[in-house]
Amino acid sequence: MATRRSGDPLDTRTRFRSERLVKDGGAWYFMTREGTVEGPFRSEDEAERRLDMYVRMATHNMLHEGEGLTLAE
């Protein structure tokens, strides 16, 4: 499923979420458009859920500059 933020120009390339998920050393991470890497997560499903949460927060301007999510224990 491709997503585009409401403020993104229509002529920009749409990226698929799968391009944002990365597995490294047995843990999962996701990359943000803001240039951060969030994680680690125990599973790909957990990383996908947290990415969805991150996108919803970014869409509603609920993230502050330099602030990621405290996600995994």
PyMOL commands that set and color helices and strands:
alter all, ss='L'
color gray80, all
select helices_A, chain A and resi 17-20+44-59
alter helices_A, ss='H'
color red, helices_A
select strands_A, chain A and resi 21-24+27-31+37-41
alter strands_A, ss='S'
color yellow, strands_A
deselect
rebuild
show_as cartoon
